[in-house]
Amino acid sequence: MAASNVSVESVRRLLNDSLTNLGFEVYPLKIGWYNSVLPPTLHLSYPDDTLAVVVLSTPAMFEEAFLPFLEQRCYQGLNDPIDQCVRQCITSAVSQCFPGEKVDVRYDYELLPSRKPKFLAQTAAHVSGAAFYYQKADVTEQPWAEKKMFGVCVHPRFGGWFAIRALLVFGDVTVGSELVQPVPPDCVPSREGRIKLLEAFNFHWQDWSYRNIISPIQTYSQKQRDYFSTPPAQRVALLRAWGYLPSDSNQPEPTSDTQSQEIGHG
């Protein structure tokens, strides 16, 4: 696809056609929206009008993409199975939809040599309008004094039952006024609700109650909950027990770097 033929709508349509049935959602944004809310040290080195797309996984991804990925014996070991599945899905979509196009794909688990993430996943989700990123600063008369509180995104339909997977930057595509920045839905507008959300995420994330801060239209299946409740180092063994990996596999256990949004799940 020639750069002159790329538009926001064509990118959205092509990615939706490739990824929606696999349990992903895509949201376009301008790099300038992202950079404007971050200090210069965290900026992405692209002009403000450069087109980017943030990719989320919904509860359906586990059954629609991940389990088929395992059944087709695509897992190669070394890396986290979910991360490897997501990479395959997105790489396939980009290569099929945008051959010859300059697309900088950054995954949520990737780090720069400085150990900083390649992109701030929750910030990208917020500025794209995909999910509201609730942080300590969003609570008036904070009850935690100087205690550090990690923020968390809430999806307007899935609550906390989703994950931010990747940022696709179309380096040669600029967009103008046709792409208007959306306001992310404020699903937790009250002070009390935000306190409940942040405390559940920071202090009780293992019980997953923060995910139900709103009534979601879909949650993780029991199989998916069992998988993500298992410590990462034991997940390959679990997949072997379920029959998705050969029982005689000598593959090493995977490793994965994740961000705070991914506490407790992939």
N, C-alpha and C positions, 0 to 999 in steps of 0.2 A: 504494500500500500504506500503510495507516495505521500509525503508529508502534506502536500497541498490538498489532499483529499480527506485528511483526518480532521474530524470535528468532535466536539464534546458528545453529540448525540450518536455519532457513528461508533465512537469508543464505548460509550455506555451500552449501546445495542449489541455490539459484537461480544463484549465481555459477558453481558447478561445471557446471551444465547449460549455461550460456552460454559458458564459457571453456575447459573441459577439452578439448573437441574442437579448439580452436584452439592447443593446446600450452601452456596456462597452468595453474598450480596456485594455490590460495587457502588461506590459513591465518588463522584468527581469533585475535585477541588483545585484551586490555584495555589501554587507554591507560596505566593505572597500572603495568603491567609494563614498558612502554617507558620511562616517566618515571623509574621507580625506579632505573634503572641509569645515568642521565645527570644531569649538573649542571643546576640550574634554568634556566640560560641556553638550554638545548637542549630544554626540556620543550615538549610540545604542550599548548596551552591548552584542555584538556578535563578533565572530572572523571575520576577514576581508573577508574570502572566503565563508561566509554564504550566501545562496541564499535568495533573497527577490524579490517581485513582486509589482510594483505600479499599482494601478487600477484607470483608468480614466472613467468618464461618458461623452458620446458624446451627441449631440442634440437629438439623437434617444431615449435615455433612458427614457425621459419623457413619450412618447407615448408607448414604447415597454415594459417598466417595471413599471413605477410609476402609470399610470392610471389603468392598470390591477390590480396592487396591491390594489388600492382603490376599484375597482369594485368587487374584491373578499373579500371585507370587512376585510382586514388584518390589517388595521391601529388600534392601540390599545390606542392612545392618549398619553399624557405626553410628548413624544419626538417629535421632528420635523418630519413631515410625510416623507419628502425626506430621511432624515437620517435613519429612520426606514425601509424604502423600500430598501435602499442600503445595510443596515445590513442584511436584510433577504436574498437578492440575493447572497451576498458574503458568508454568513454563510451556505446557502444551497449548493453553489458550493464547498466550502471547505469540508464540511461533506461528500458529495457524491464522490468527486474526490480523497480525501486524508484521508480516514478513518484510525484512529489510528496514523496519522502523527502529529508531533508537529508543529502547525502553529500559530504564534503570529500575530493576526490581529489587526491592529491599524487604527482607522478611523480619518478622517481629523478634526472632531469636538471634539475629545477626548482630555482632558487635564490631566496632572499629578497633584498630590497634590500640587506641586510647582507652578501650573498654567501655566507651559510651555506645549506646545503641545506634544503629544506622538510621533509625527514625524513632520519634516518640509516638508510639501507636495510639495512645489515648488522645493525645493532642490532635493527631490527624483525624481521628474519628469525630472529635468534637467540632473542628472547624469545617468538616465536610457536611455536618448536619446529621451524621449517621447515629450518633449516640451522645448524650450529655455527659461530660466529664466533671464529676462532682469532686471538689477538692476542699481542703480545710478552709480556704479563703471564702468559700461559698456559704459558710455558716457564720451567722452573726452571734456575738457574745459567746465565743467558743468556750466549751467547758474543759478543754484539754491543756490549757496554759501553753507551755513551750513543747509539749510532747509532739513528736513527729507523727503525722497521720498521712498514710498513702491515700491517693485519690482513686476513684473507680468510675468506669463508664456504665451507664444504664441505657439499654436499648429500649425504644418506645414500645416495641412489641414483644421482645424476648427478655426484658429485664436484664439480669446478669447471665442468662443462658446463651452466651455467644462468645466469640473471641475475635480479636483483631489480628489478621494474619500477615498482611503485606501492604506495601505502598509501591505503586507503579508510577514512575515519572517518565512522561513522554518528552524527552529532552528537546526535540525539534518542533514541538507543537505549542503554539501560544494561543490563548483564548482571550476574548475581550468581554464586552458588557453582556454578551449572551449568557454567560455563566454568572449568576447572582448568588452570593453566599447565603445559604439557608441558615436559619436559626435552629439549633438542635432542640428537640422537644424536651421541655423541662418536666420530666416525669415525677420528680420528687421536689415539689415547690416549697414545702414547709420546712422550717428550721428543725422541728422535731424529727421529721422524716429523714432529713439529711444527716442529723446526728445518729439516728438509728442505722442508716446505711453505712456510714463511715466506721462506726464502732463494730458493726457486724463484719465488715470487710477486714478491718485491721486486727480485731481481737478474736473473732470466731469464724474466720474464713473457711475452716475445715468443715463446718456444718452446712455451708452453702446457703445459709439463710439470706445473705445479702442479695442473692440472685432473685429472690422472690419479693423484693421491695415493692414491685408492682405485680399485678396479676399477668403473667406471661401467656402468650397464645400457644406456646410450645416449650417444653423443657427437654433436658437430656433424657434419653431412654435409660432403663435400668442397666442395660449392658454398658452404655456409655458412662454412666455414673460409676459403675464398678471399675471400669478402666481408669478413669481419671482419679478415683479414690486410691488406686494402687500407687505406691511410691514409684517414681520414674524408673529406678534401677530394677524393679521387679515386673515391669510391664511386658517385656519380651517373653518372660516366663509365663505370664498370664495368657498372652496370645498363643503360645505353644500349647498351653493347657486347653484353650478353646479350639485348637485345631487349625488356627490360621497361619501358623508357622510350623515347619518340620520339627518334630520332637528331637531329632538328632542334630539339629542345627548347632554349629559351633560359633555362631555369630556372637560378638561381644555385646554387652549391654550398651544401649545408646546413651548419649549425653546430649543435653540441650540447654542453651542459655535462654532464659525467659525473663520477661518483664513483670512488674508487679501485677498487671492485669491478669497474668496467667497463674497467679498463686492458686495452687490446687488443681489446675487442669491445663491441658495443652492448648 
